Amino acid sequence: MTVIGVFALQGNVREHLAMLTQVGVEGRPVRRPSELEQVDALVLPGGESTTMYKLARTFELFEPLQKRIADGMPVFGTCAGMIMLADKITGGTADQETLGGLDVTVRRNAFGRQVDSFEADLEFPGLGAAFEAPYHAVFIRAPWVERVGPDVEVLSTVRSGPAAGRIVAVRHDRLLATSFHPEMTGDARLHGYFAELVRTL
């Protein structure tokens, strides 16, 4: 059975594990390098990106994660997880590090503070019949993508309102990232898409 880990030092770990079970894969929390070695892929959940990288350093997970990503491990980053995957960030702290691998520039807290959190229906036109119905997304202090590299596929943008046109979901080969929290909606389609990506490798 495909085993997908969830970075478990911070963030919505339980919710992601439940979603992975729902789409028919085994989800395991990952807190240390020995646990990372036992998974086929990883979810980097929402949380606080500066805290996440510091915890990854403290628990000696940072370099092993970077190496697994560089070696081709599939990763699904959501909200803070998107920031962790980005090669470049704006609006971060001076010492903030990212795992990298995703050829994008991401702006932290681009949509504003927690009080500015919102929900929106998104379209994913390139992901086939399973995504014909809109995807209801929850944004909490969310980032957005300001620049995409030539090999990065834009999967979805905000459709209306002051942030219309902003990029909120991307894929680069084996790396998938969203600005929003797919684990909070009850809609497992993106987890299913990621699980299928992992299975087909």
PEMO-V194418 format. One record per residue. N is the residue number from 1. RES is the residue in three letters. SS is DSSP state (H for helix, E for strand, - for the rest). PHI is phi in whole degrees, -180 to 180 (none if undefined). D_FIRST is the distance of its C-alpha to the first C-alpha in Angstrom with 1 decimal. Layout:
<<N | RES | SS | PHI | D_FIRST> <N | RES | SS | PHI | D_FIRST>>
This chain:
<<1 | MET | - | none | 0.0> <2 | THR | - | -64 | 3.8> <3 | VAL | E | -116 | 6.3> <4 | ILE | E | -116 | 9.7> <5 | GLY | E | -84 | 12.7> <6 | VAL | E | -125 | 16.0> <7 | PHE | E | -54 | 19.2> <8 | ALA | - | -116 | 20.7> <9 | LEU | - | -85 | 24.3> <10 | GLN | - | -167 | 25.6> <11 | GLY | - | 106 | 25.0> <12 | ASN | - | -83 | 23.2> <13 | VAL | H | -68 | 20.2> <14 | ARG | H | -57 | 19.7> <15 | GLU | H | -64 | 20.1> <16 | HIS | H | -67 | 17.5> <17 | LEU | H | -60 | 14.9> <18 | ALA | H | -65 | 16.1> <19 | MET | H | -64 | 15.7> <20 | LEU | H | -64 | 12.1> <21 | THR | H | -61 | 11.5> <22 | GLN | H | -62 | 13.8> <23 | VAL | - | -97 | 12.0> <24 | GLY | - | 88 | 8.8> <25 | VAL | - | -121 | 6.6> <26 | GLU | E | -86 | 6.9> <27 | GLY | E | -103 | 10.3> <28 | ARG | E | -133 | 12.3> <29 | PRO | E | -68 | 16.0> <30 | VAL | E | -122 | 17.3> <31 | ARG | - | -123 | 20.9> <32 | ARG | - | -145 | 21.4> <33 | PRO | H | -56 | 20.7> <34 | SER | H | -62 | 18.8> <35 | GLU | H | -75 | 16.2> <36 | LEU | H | -62 | 16.1> <37 | GLU | - | -64 | 15.4> <38 | GLN | - | -95 | 12.1> <39 | VAL | - | -113 | 10.6> <40 | ASP | - | -86 | 9.9> <41 | ALA | E | -158 | 12.2> <42 | LEU | E | -146 | 14.7> <43 | VAL | E | -106 | 16.7> <44 | LEU | E | -101 | 20.4> <45 | PRO | - | -80 | 21.9> <46 | GLY | - | -68 | 25.5> <47 | GLY | - | 171 | 28.0> <48 | GLU | - | -124 | 30.9> <49 | SER | H | -63 | 30.3> <50 | THR | H | -67 | 33.1> <51 | THR | H | -65 | 31.8> <52 | MET | H | -62 | 28.3> <53 | TYR | H | -70 | 29.4> <54 | LYS | H | -66 | 31.8> <55 | LEU | H | -66 | 29.1> <56 | ALA | H | -60 | 26.8> <57 | ARG | H | -66 | 29.9> <58 | THR | H | -59 | 30.7> <59 | PHE | - | -92 | 27.3> <60 | GLU | - | 57 | 27.3> <61 | LEU | - | -102 | 24.2> <62 | PHE | H | -62 | 26.2> <63 | GLU | H | -65 | 26.6> <64 | PRO | H | -59 | 23.0> <65 | LEU | H | -65 | 21.8> <66 | GLN | H | -58 | 24.4> <67 | LYS | H | -66 | 23.4> <68 | ARG | H | -62 | 19.7> <69 | ILE | H | -65 | 20.9> <70 | ALA | H | -62 | 23.5> <71 | ASP | - | -84 | 21.1> <72 | GLY | - | 105 | 19.1> <73 | MET | - | -65 | 16.3> <74 | PRO | E | -68 | 15.7> <75 | VAL | E | -137 | 17.4> <76 | PHE | E | -115 | 18.4> <77 | GLY | E | -104 | 21.7> <78 | THR | E | -120 | 23.5> <79 | CYS | - | 56 | 27.2> <80 | ALA | H | -59 | 27.8> <81 | GLY | H | -64 | 24.5> <82 | MET | H | -63 | 26.2> <83 | ILE | H | -62 | 29.1> <84 | MET | H | -63 | 27.1> <85 | LEU | H | -84 | 25.7> <86 | ALA | E | -66 | 29.1> <87 | ASP | E | -70 | 31.3> <88 | LYS | E | -138 | 34.3> <89 | ILE | E | -132 | 35.2> <90 | THR | E | -121 | 38.5> <91 | GLY | - | 82 | 39.7> <92 | GLY | - | -90 | 37.9> <93 | THR | - | -77 | 39.6> <94 | ALA | - | -60 | 41.4> <95 | ASP | - | -100 | 39.1> <96 | GLN | - | -70 | 35.8> <97 | GLU | - | -108 | 33.1> <98 | THR | - | -123 | 30.0> <99 | LEU | - | -72 | 26.9> <100 | GLY | - | 76 | 27.8> <101 | GLY | - | 114 | 26.1> <102 | LEU | E | -100 | 26.8> <103 | ASP | E | -79 | 30.2> <104 | VAL | E | -142 | 31.8> <105 | THR | E | -111 | 34.4> <106 | VAL | E | -117 | 33.6> <107 | ARG | E | -97 | 36.2> <108 | ARG | - | -66 | 35.4> <109 | ASN | - | 48 | 36.6> <110 | ALA | - | -63 | 37.8> <111 | PHE | - | -85 | 38.1> <112 | GLY | - | 109 | 40.1> <113 | ARG | - | -79 | 39.8> <114 | GLN | H | -58 | 37.8> <115 | VAL | H | -68 | 40.7> <116 | ASP | H | -94 | 40.2> <117 | SER | - | -65 | 36.6> <118 | PHE | E | -156 | 36.1> <119 | GLU | E | -125 | 33.9> <120 | ALA | E | -155 | 33.9> <121 | ASP | E | -89 | 32.5> <122 | LEU | E | -115 | 31.0> <123 | GLU | - | -112 | 30.4> <124 | PHE | - | -123 | 27.7> <125 | PRO | - | -63 | 29.5> <126 | GLY | - | -93 | 27.3> <127 | LEU | - | -106 | 23.9> <128 | GLY | - | 87 | 24.6> <129 | ALA | H | -62 | 25.2> <130 | ALA | H | -63 | 22.8> <131 | PHE | H | -111 | 25.1> <132 | GLU | - | -66 | 28.4> <133 | ALA | - | -80 | 29.1> <134 | PRO | - | -59 | 29.9> <135 | TYR | E | -104 | 27.5> <136 | HIS | E | -83 | 29.2> <137 | ALA | E | -112 | 28.8> <138 | VAL | E | -109 | 30.0> <139 | PHE | E | -109 | 31.7> <140 | ILE | - | -129 | 32.7> <141 | ARG | - | 44 | 34.8> <142 | ALA | - | -82 | 32.8> <143 | PRO | - | -83 | 33.1> <144 | TRP | E | -136 | 33.6> <145 | VAL | E | -95 | 33.3> <146 | GLU | E | -94 | 36.8> <147 | ARG | E | -146 | 36.1> <148 | VAL | E | -119 | 33.4> <149 | GLY | - | -73 | 33.3> <150 | PRO | - | -63 | 33.8> <151 | ASP | - | -101 | 30.1> <152 | VAL | - | -94 | 28.9> <153 | GLU | E | -94 | 28.3> <154 | VAL | E | -82 | 29.7> <155 | LEU | E | -94 | 27.6> <156 | SER | E | -160 | 29.8> <157 | THR | E | -132 | 33.2> <158 | VAL | - | -67 | 35.2> <159 | ARG | - | -89 | 37.3> <160 | SER | - | -152 | 40.4> <161 | GLY | - | 85 | 42.3> <162 | PRO | - | -64 | 43.4> <163 | ALA | - | -100 | 40.1> <164 | ALA | - | -54 | 40.0> <165 | GLY | - | 92 | 38.5> <166 | ARG | - | -69 | 36.6> <167 | ILE | E | -81 | 33.2> <168 | VAL | E | -128 | 30.4> <169 | ALA | E | -153 | 27.2> <170 | VAL | E | -142 | 26.4> <171 | ARG | E | -138 | 24.0> <172 | HIS | E | -132 | 24.5> <173 | ASP | - | 58 | 22.1> <174 | ARG | - | -96 | 18.8> <175 | LEU | E | -110 | 20.6> <176 | LEU | E | -121 | 20.9> <177 | ALA | E | -148 | 23.5> <178 | THR | E | -131 | 25.4> <179 | SER | - | -74 | 28.6> <180 | PHE | - | -104 | 27.7> <181 | HIS | - | -107 | 25.4> <182 | PRO | H | -68 | 22.9> <183 | GLU | H | -78 | 21.5> <184 | MET | H | -101 | 24.9> <185 | THR | - | -105 | 25.4> <186 | GLY | - | 82 | 23.0> <187 | ASP | - | -98 | 22.2> <188 | ALA | - | -92 | 18.5> <189 | ARG | H | -62 | 19.1> <190 | LEU | H | -71 | 19.0> <191 | HIS | H | -64 | 15.7> <192 | GLY | H | -65 | 14.4> <193 | TYR | H | -62 | 16.2> <194 | PHE | H | -66 | 14.7> <195 | ALA | H | -60 | 11.1> <196 | GLU | H | -69 | 12.2> <197 | LEU | H | -59 | 14.0> <198 | VAL | H | -66 | 11.1> <199 | ARG | H | -63 | 9.2> <200 | THR | - | -85 | 12.6> <201 | LEU | - | -80 | 13.4>>
